[in-house]
Amino acid sequence: MSTPMPGWYPDPENPGRQRFWDGSQWTEARAYPASEVGATQQTSSNAGGNGPWPWVIGIIVLGVILLIVAFVLTREGDSTPTQSPTPQPTITQTQTQTQTQTQTPTIPTIPPTTPGP
């Protein structure tokens, strides 16, 4: 009895598929017919859902990224301080000097009079 050459042969466990024979034993490598591969891919793609949700999620992610970029760009613009003049208070000095000179009345001093003889 001769051993078959290494290669792809009908899978002994599932005759609809092929399995690789390495010359001494069956490997775990299996080949699926094209019709079965297409059915498997179609089933897996439907499992993820082909609705509007992937687009909605993509748009939301894109919006968040754009907001982050805009924030970073505006923060970079704020890092260089602008040289605007600092407002100085206006000082007006109004000095009103009123000098009031009041004279206090003095009481005349009269020498005491002595009674005469």
C-alpha positions in Angstrom: 0.0 0.0 0.0 1.4 3.4 -1.0 1.0 6.5 1.1 -0.6 9.4 -0.8 1.5 12.5 -1.6 1.0 15.6 0.6 -1.8 17.8 -0.7 -5.5 18.6 -0.4 -8.0 15.7 -0.3 -11.6 15.3 0.6 -11.9 15.6 4.4 -12.7 12.2 6.0 -14.8 13.9 8.7 -16.8 16.1 6.3 -16.6 15.0 2.6 -18.0 18.5 1.5 -14.7 20.1 2.5 -11.1 19.4 1.8 -8.3 18.8 4.3 -4.6 18.9 3.9 -2.6 15.6 4.1 1.0 16.3 5.0 2.2 12.8 3.8 1.9 11.1 7.1 -1.2 12.5 8.8 -4.1 14.9 8.5 -3.5 18.5 9.5 -6.0 20.9 11.0 -5.9 23.0 7.7 -9.2 22.7 6.0 -10.5 24.3 2.8 -14.1 25.2 2.4 -15.9 25.3 -0.9 -16.5 28.8 -2.4 -20.3 28.6 -1.9 -19.8 27.8 1.8 -17.3 30.6 2.2 -19.7 33.1 0.7 -22.5 31.9 3.0 -20.3 32.1 6.0 -19.2 35.7 5.2 -22.7 36.8 4.5 -24.0 35.4 7.8 -21.2 37.1 9.7 -21.7 40.4 8.0 -25.4 40.4 8.8 -24.6 39.6 12.4 -23.1 43.1 12.8 -26.2 44.8 11.5 -26.4 46.8 8.3 -28.5 49.6 9.6 -27.8 53.3 10.1 -25.9 52.7 13.3 -22.4 52.3 11.9 -22.9 55.6 10.1 -24.3 57.3 13.2 -21.4 56.1 15.3 -18.9 57.1 12.7 -20.3 60.6 12.4 -20.3 61.0 16.2 -16.7 59.8 16.5 -15.7 62.2 13.7 -17.5 65.1 15.4 -15.7 64.4 18.7 -12.4 64.3 16.9 -13.1 67.6 15.2 -14.1 69.2 18.5 -10.8 68.0 20.1 -8.8 69.4 17.2 -10.6 72.7 17.3 -10.0 72.9 21.1 -6.3 72.2 20.8 -5.9 74.7 18.0 -7.6 77.5 20.0 -5.6 76.6 23.1 -2.4 76.9 21.1 -3.5 80.4 19.9 -4.0 81.4 23.5 -0.5 80.3 24.6 1.1 83.4 23.2 -0.1 86.4 25.3 -1.2 89.4 23.4 0.5 92.7 24.3 -2.5 94.8 25.1 -2.0 98.0 27.1 -2.9 97.7 30.7 -5.4 100.3 31.6 -4.0 102.8 34.1 -6.3 104.6 36.5 -6.7 108.3 35.8 -5.6 110.4 38.8 -7.2 113.8 39.2 -6.0 115.7 42.0 -8.4 118.3 43.2 -7.2 120.0 46.2 -9.4 122.5 47.7 -7.6 124.5 50.3 -9.8 126.7 52.2 -8.2 128.6 54.8 -10.5 130.1 57.2 -9.0 132.4 59.5 -11.3 133.1 62.4 -10.3 135.5 65.0 -11.4 134.9 68.4 -12.5 138.0 70.1 -10.3 139.1 72.9 -11.8 140.5 76.0 -10.3 143.8 76.9 -8.7 143.8 80.2 -9.6 146.8 82.3 -7.4 147.5 85.2 -9.2 147.3 88.5 -10.4 150.5 89.7 -9.9 151.5 93.2 -12.5 153.6 95.0 -11.5 157.1 95.7 -11.3 159.0 99.1 
